[in-house]
Structure formats: C-alpha cells, structure tokens
Amino acid sequence: MTYVDDGTITVDVCYTHYGHEKELQHIRLAKEKRQDLAAKIQQGVPRDRILSDIRESVTEDNLSREHLLERKDLSNIQRAFGLKDYQRHQNDLDSVLAWITEWRGSPDANPILFHKFQGETLEGYDLAKDDIVLVIQSPFQRSMLRKFGPNGVCCDSTHGTNGYDFLLTTLLVIDEFGEGFPAAWCISNHEDFTTMCNFFSEVKKNTGTISSSWFMSDIAPQFYNAWVGVMDECPRPQKLLCTWHVDKAITHELRKKIGDIATELEIYKMFRTVLEQTDETLFDDCLRGFLKRLSLSTKTASFKKYFEREWASRKEQWAYCFRVGLGINTNMFVEAFHKVFKYQYLKGKTNKRLDNCLLNLLKYVRDKTFDRLIKLTKGKVTTRINIIQERHLRSLTLSTGSVKAEGPNTWTVLGEDGRSSYKVSKLLDACNERQNCQLKCQECNICVHMYVCNCPDSLIATTICKHIHLVCRSSTSQDENYARQWSEDGTDSSETQRTDQNKKNLAEKTAEINFLKDCLKKAPNNDRETERERRKQSLKNKLLTIVSDLEGCENDDALQQLERSINSAHSLFTSIREHGNKHLPTPKENAPQNRNIVPQKRFFSTKKKSRKINVRLVKPSKEEKMEITGNWRGNNDQVGSTEKPIPSDNVNREGEHQ
C-alpha cells in the first residue's frame, strides 16, 4: 500500500493468495515457463537433465521460482498438459475405452477384435460378469498367422504386465528366418478352456481357419483343447509339450516322491536318456528298460505309478523321436517375447495401467513390422543363421578322414570320441524353396532342407550340424550345377524354370513389402505443403464436430473433461509452435548409453560361511547316455542282472552323508 501527496492510495492486490507476504515459495510458476518445460518433456528430455540445467543456471542475483522445481513439479506439468501419450484419462478403464473408440474409427487398421470389460454381460458368450477379455490382432499379425500358421503355432500365458493380475496370452508363429512372431494376444483374468475358446474364435473370425501341423504349449491342456475345438474343420495338429516344462514337472515329482538325492540323480539321468532318443525303436527299448528299472526298488514305486499314469501313455507329446524335423523343442520363442516385452517395452518396471500395456503391445507390432521390412529388403543375420555359421566353424576342427561314403547319397561320420557314429543323408540336390530359403550356409552352398543327420542338432533343432558341414567339405562328387543353384552369377540347365521361379518369388516379396508399407502408413509423400493442408483441414473438421456436439450436451462431467483436455492441448500446441525448433546441447561425454556404472567400493567379509550343499539334478553326459542305452538295448529281459542297482538311501536332502 502506497500513499500519495494528493490523497490517493495505491494498493497491490494478490487475488490468489492471502495470509503471507510475496515470498518466493508462494509465487506461481510463470505460464511461459510451464509451456517451455512442457515442450522439453514432450521432446523426451529426461527429467534429471531438465532439473540439472535449471539448477546450473542459478547465480547470486537471479534466484527465482523455477530454481525451486522438483521432480514432482515436472510430473504435475506432464499431467496438466496431457503429455502421457498412452493415458487418455486418469481412470484406466475410461482410457482404454477412449483408445478403442479411436481405433474403431479406422476399421481397416483396428487391432481390437473383441473386448468385454468387467461389469458387462454379453449374450452368446460364456463369460461371467466379472470377466475381462481383450483380443488383439493387427492386420500385419493376421497376415503372418495366415502365412506361417500352417507350419505350427505356440501358445503360452504370462503375468506381470499390469497391476490387475490380468494374464497376457500369446499366440506365436515362426517365420522363415527361424524367429518367433506374436500373431495375436489375449488379455484376460482367466486362462481356462472357455476363455481360450473365445480367444481362438475371434482370431478365426479375422483370419479364417488355420490348419497347423503342430501345436506347442506347456503341460496345461486347455490351450490345445481350445484350439482343436475351434479349428474343428481341420485335422488335429500334433500336440507338443515344451521340453522345459516337462523337465520341470519330472524334477518336481522326483523330489516329491523319492526324497533321496542319489536316487533322484540316477533316475533323472535315465529319464533324460529316454527323452532324448531320436530313433523310435531305440526309444521304445529305453522306455521299457526305464520302467523295468523303476520297478526294482520300493523308493521309486510311487514315481513309477506317476510316470505310467501321466507320461508313458502320451509319449508322442514329449519324446524327441516324435518331433524329428519340426525344428522346435521348447516354448522359448514365447518366453523370449515375454522377456523382451517386460524388460524393453515396459522398462523392467512394475506396470500398473492396462492402457500402457496395450499401447506397448502395439508399439511392439510396429517395431516388428519394421524388422520384417529390414529382413525382406537388406537381409538380417538371425540367431539361427549364426548357429549355422558356428556349426560350420566347428566342422573345420574335424578331420575329413572321419567321413566314410556308404552310398551315392549316404555317409557315416565318426564321432569325436571315436566310439559313436552319425549317419548323414542327402535329401535334395537343390532346395525347393529356392531364393526364399534363408537358413543356409554360403560356404557349403546348402540349406537346412537338403541334408539330414541322425544327431539331435539336425533332427530336433533342424539346423545344419557340424557333421553335414564336414560331409560337404569332404565330398568330391559335388555336382557343378548344384553350386550354381545358389550363385547369383551362374546359370544352370533349367534356366527358364529358375527364371520363372525367381520372378514369382520377387513378385511375392514385392507384394509383402507394399503391404508392410500400408500397415505402417509410410507411403512416400514429397508434397509436404499438401500434407500440412490436409492435416489442418482434418483438425478443422474435428473442431466443428466438437462445436456441434456441444450444443446438445447436458453432461457436466463430459464438459469439464473436454475443457480440461482442450486447455492442455492448446497450451501444448502453443508451446511446441513457439519452442519446437530448439535443440538439446551436445552431451559432454561421448559414452554409450548402455554402459554400466562402475560399482562403488564396499567393505566385505572374508569369513568363510558354512552353507548347505545343494545338489542339482544334472543331465547325463554323452558317455553316460551311451552306457545307459547300451545296458537297456537288447537286454530288457535281464535288466536286473546287467544294470547297476539303484543307490541306497545314504544321502539326505542337504547332501550330507548319514
């Protein structure tokens, strides 16, 4: 308050504060500064960097309100300006509904096939009122399922992708590069038979019937039963159980029913020997010997009953010999996706919101679409191609003298131990896949379809094992036109047929690339002015629609939400328009972003602590397998007299001798 000589009084009034002086901590942050901070957050500047730049600018004379900013203040600005790109509403359910409503406006690109939220009741669906089901499949995922689904599909569920304990079920296929690709997802609060039937039914409506040759899942039966029940027009696919889950179940039952470490180790090695047999006749001999061995001791009687009841009757689902040539052994493709999604897309943090999970799933599809474009255009060295190259290098350490020709297309390779031998057979002179085949060895001019070996590396992993590489290097009867099939410069006797095939492959490849471009909406547009005008006109139409809807709106909550959204959008628009061309300064240190920090030195104890010995069940070595197999094969009637007795109960659970 100021008094003037002429009798007037000048008063400074603050209408937003009372009860205190004009102090720094009570001053509001300027609107222009809030917009500037919102622009930096929108551009992806880390919060620590924003706070560091502000605090480094302070001097003795310029301390202002902005220097008192905290991380919480930046979070409030982010929320006020609506900068969380995945969050359309503070309420998670309303935010997910807002996204679904927006995607519904583009029917050709809508990734949501079906949605049922908690509290709703749908006629024609056997779902409870408290159930939630979201089925997700983009157009690109649909095309990948149609293309690679007939080869085989994998299915599994995972938790931890949201804060509501909803499960994420993944339906996955394997492409020609040997990499997994999620073809559809289902977010639900159950993974029972009914929910999976609804999931697969919606996928079937979108993609059509998929006649897969095999179906892999864990030991839970509902995935396979639901798939067979929905895809009932097709022959039943071969049911495969993930070897890792089978091994885990057997290990658990061994510890539960036997309780003796030495006996558990012995029985486990026998089981792994039976499991890994690639010849059906030898497998049957080993299985009979294994069951006979289990009947020799009272310790294993309970496990024998369990094994006969749960596993012996469905040996086609878990034994190696019944999945020869399929190229899959475990469900690790699905597990690998789960790890990538949780640790890369969800940042390895506990995610609580469903809309964030949903948006990150679609980001994953977008990135895999680019990954597919890269594979089709400039190529990509995948894990399976690296394995083929690694097997070729290992074959260079083997002697060609260990290869013996048994016929024009058959060879025997002596193992490195000098005892075992492997049979290599030539199936094709040239790959039927031609230029589309990606799993090949350039040095040997062969692919995975042309040779087969009876080792597990070739039969189960379906790769070019070191024995096949060795045969190709040692063989002197290679046809010259065989190499020319893989050469870009050479010509072969069937040049016309090969040219027609190449044209067909090129046309298919071009069509898929164009389809991927359409999915990404990345069609080239050099006329930027035309694109800008189109966007302006689209925004004008949306604003006119909002004005029209306002006339008949009587919902105060809806009006309040719209006002808040428009205020945030307008402030952000103004900020980016005025500050959008600013760039960040160059980092002071040229260090990789993924470099780990140097651990801080700490005190540590040098006292040796006593601990219990934890004996793990170890897989049998190659020599142990040969010894076990040799005892079983042909001697099933004298198992008790020829084999070592099962160890007595002389070791307790902790591994201490009694």
Stockholm file with secondary structure:
# STOCKHOLM 1.0

chainA/1-658         MTYVDDGTITVDVCYTHYGHEKELQHIRLAKEKRQDLAAKIQQGVPRDRILSDIRESVTEDNLSREHLLERKDLSNIQRAFGLKDYQRHQNDLDSVLAWITEWRGSPDANPILFHKFQGETLEGYDLAKDDIVLVIQSPFQRSMLRKFGPNGVCCDSTHGTNGYDFLLTTLLVIDEFGEGFPAAWCISNHEDFTTMCNFFSEVKKNTGTISSSWFMSDIAPQFYNAWVGVMDECPRPQKLLCTWHVDKAITHELRKKIGDIATELEIYKMFRTVLEQTDETLFDDCLRGFLKRLSLSTKTASFKKYFEREWASRKEQWAYCFRVGLGINTNMFVEAFHKVFKYQYLKGKTNKRLDNCLLNLLKYVRDKTFDRLIKLTKGKVTTRINIIQERHLRSLTLSTGSVKAEGPNTWTVLGEDGRSSYKVSKLLDACNERQNCQLKCQECNICVHMYVCNCPDSLIATTICKHIHLVCRSSTSQDENYARQWSEDGTDSSETQRTDQNKKNLAEKTAEINFLKDCLKKAPNNDRETERERRKQSLKNKLLTIVSDLEGCENDDALQQLERSINSAHSLFTSIREHGNKHLPTPKENAPQNRNIVPQKRFFSTKKKSRKINVRLVKPSKEEKMEITGNWRGNNDQVGSTEKPIPSDNVNREGEHQ
#=GR chainA/1-658 SS CEECTTSCEECCCCTTCCSSCSCGGGSCCCHHHHHHHHHHHHTTCCHHHHHHHHHHTCCSSCCCGGGGCCHHHHHHHHHHTTCCTTCSSSSHHHHHHHHHHHHHTCTTTCCEEEEECTTCCCTTSCCCTTCCEEEECCHHHHHHHHHHTTTCEEEEEECCSSTTCCEEEEEEEECTTSCEEEEEEEEESCCSHHHHHHHHHHHHHHHCCCCCSEEEECSCSHHHHHHHHHSTTSCCCEEEECHHHHHHHHHHHHHHHTCCHHHHHHHHHHHHHHHTCCSHHHHHHHHHHHHHHHTTCSTTHHHHHHHHHHTGGGGGGTCGGGSTTSCCCSSHHHHHHHHHIIIIISTTSCCCCHHHHHHHHHHHHHHHHHHHHHHHHTCCCCHHHHHHHHHHHHHTTSCGGGEEEEETTEEEEECTTSSCEEEEEECCSSCTTGGGCCCEETTTTEETTTEEESSHHHHTSCSCCHHHHHHHHHCSCCCHHHHHTTCSSCCCTTHHHHHHHHHHHHHHHHHHHHHHHHHHTCCCCCCHHHHHHHHHHHHHHHHHHHHHHHHTCCCHHHHHHHHHHHHHHHHHHHHHHHHTTCCCCCCSSCCCTTCCCCCCCCCCCCCCCCCCCCCCCCCCCHHHHHHHHHHHTTCGGGHHHHSCCCCCSCBCTTSCBC
#=GC SS_cons         CEECTTSCEECCCCTTCCSSCSCGGGSCCCHHHHHHHHHHHHTTCCHHHHHHHHHHTCCSSCCCGGGGCCHHHHHHHHHHTTCCTTCSSSSHHHHHHHHHHHHHTCTTTCCEEEEECTTCCCTTSCCCTTCCEEEECCHHHHHHHHHHTTTCEEEEEECCSSTTCCEEEEEEEECTTSCEEEEEEEEESCCSHHHHHHHHHHHHHHHCCCCCSEEEECSCSHHHHHHHHHSTTSCCCEEEECHHHHHHHHHHHHHHHTCCHHHHHHHHHHHHHHHTCCSHHHHHHHHHHHHHHHTTCSTTHHHHHHHHHHTGGGGGGTCGGGSTTSCCCSSHHHHHHHHHIIIIISTTSCCCCHHHHHHHHHHHHHHHHHHHHHHHHTCCCCHHHHHHHHHHHHHTTSCGGGEEEEETTEEEEECTTSSCEEEEEECCSSCTTGGGCCCEETTTTEETTTEEESSHHHHTSCSCCHHHHHHHHHCSCCCHHHHHTTCSSCCCTTHHHHHHHHHHHHHHHHHHHHHHHHHHTCCCCCCHHHHHHHHHHHHHHHHHHHHHHHHTCCCHHHHHHHHHHHHHHHHHHHHHHHHTTCCCCCCSSCCCTTCCCCCCCCCCCCCCCCCCCCCCCCCCCHHHHHHHHHHHTTCGGGHHHHSCCCCCSCBCTTSCBC
//
